Amino acid sequence: MGIIHFLNVKNGDCSIVQHPSGRITVIDVCNAYEQATTYQDTYDMGKSHIHGGNFNQKEHPVNPIDYLRQRGIAGVFRFILTHPDMDHMDGLKAFCAVFRPLNFWDTDNAKEIPFSESSIYRKEDWLYYKSIRDGTLSNGPKRLVLYAGARGPYYNQDDTNGEPHDNLYILAPTRELMDQAKTSDDYNDASYVILYRSEGGRVLFAGDSHDRTWDYILDNYAKDVRNVELLIAPHHGRKSGRSYKFLDVVNPGLTLLGNADSEHLAYEAWRNRGFCYITNNQAGCIIIDASKNPMSVYVTNESYVRQRTSCAPYDDRFQAYYCGNITPNW
């Protein structure tokens, strides 16, 4: 195994990694409800909405709870909250009630969020998260606060019984970046950035990392991130007033961009460099078979893949359509 799912979850993030060990990692969550439209219903609705080059999939998001259940996944080994923004923990309470993650990767933040009646997010998710962060939740997941370079069993070291690890390497944040975030109350540069060394190549989960984070990563981990096979774009691929010079080093074979209004996505940062990308709005959910090199790409929106190629077989394993391999000719 070694399968990555990049879910179409509104203007938020949710990635799932099925490791060869059999363990499941979920990185962030959004649009998770215990009572919601089923994954299959959402997919069927999305297929019929095509407007030129805009496949409008962001209007038909999936529910991560239903998505995992559709694939027979009943439990989660680790949940990673890249940073404490609500679009990365939307539905956290319901998600944890269903899948009961054993481990919860958190950051040493001091963020507070005032809620109003007009908020699109649920206060109960924030209060649930705070109970984990503050250590007041009984029978909750084990909270881990990890920094760049951390080593430990199950994520990047075998345990004492020889149980294989999951090849997850933390590139950020550092304690210094976290201290700066606390001072500024801007936690994007205190976001986890995680490198997954799969059998098929390197996958870089960038969270909402900003310029200070990338200065640190390029100073300390340039060799590890140079020419990665797959990049999960920072901040969903939004412009966010940032520098994109890091892309010249990362030079991704393929980038996955989340949802946002077109004028807010930094398409030109990839286009001007000749880099390939796929958005959730185009493809729906995107599944990467990272168990082999080159890695294979599957998407749930049939209409998108049919525009790319007439040969797009449906794969029952991934409940998605084959879209090609990540190669220089992608």
C-alpha positions, 0 to 999 in steps of 0.5 A: 500500500501507500495511498494518498487521498486529497479530499475535495472538502470546501475551502479547507484541507483534508488528506489521508495516508494509508501506510504500508504498515496498515496504519492510517494518518489523517492530516487536517479535516474539513466538512466532517459531519456525522449526518451528511450527504453520502460520498456517492451522492455527492460524486454523482451530483458533481458529475453533471456540473460542467461549465467550460473549463470549470468543473465546479467540484468545489460546490459538491464537497465530500464528507471525510467521515463518509469517504473513509467509511466507503473505503472500510476504514474504521479507525485512525492511528494519527491525526495531524492538525497542521495549525489551529485554523478552523478550515483545518478542523471543521468537524473535528469533534464528530470525526474523532468520535467516529474514528477515535485517533490514537495520536493527535499531533498538535502545535504549542500554540496559544491561539484563541478564536472568538465566535459569533452567530454568523460564523460558518464554523461550529464552536463545538469543534473549537472547544473540543480542540481546546480540550485536547490542547489543554489536556482536559479531555478524558479518554481522548487521543494522545497529544504530541507536540513535535518539532523539525527533526523529531524522531520517534517510533511509528512515524520515522523509527521502528519500535523496539519490537521491529514494527516498521515506521511510516516514513513521516519526517517533520521539517517544520515548525521549529521552536523559534518559528512557534515563538514568533507565531505566538508573538504575532498571533499568526500561526501560518509560520508555525504550521507542520510541514511533513515529508512522506518518503513513500515507495513511489517517491517523496510527498510534501504536505505543506500545511499553511506554511509561509515565507519564514518556514520556507526560508528555514526549510531551504536552509536546512532541508534543501536536499530533502525537498529538491525535485519532489514528486508530489507537493500538497500546496501550502495554504491550499495554493492561495496567493496569501501575499507570499513569495513562491521562490521556494518552488524553484527548489522544490520543483514538484512533478505534480502539485495538488491545489485546494479550493478557493475562488479563482482570483485567490489561487496563485495559478501563475506561480505554477504556470510561469514555471511550467509546473503541472497542477490539479485542483479539487475544483477540477478533479474532485477528490484526488488519489495517488498510488504512491506504492510504486514509481512512477506514482499513479493519479486517480480522480473522482470526477469522470468529466475532468479525466475524460477531457484529458484522455479517452482512456480513463478506466475506473478502478474499484480499489480507489473508487476513481478514474485513472488519470496518468502517472507523475512523470516529466511528461505529465 
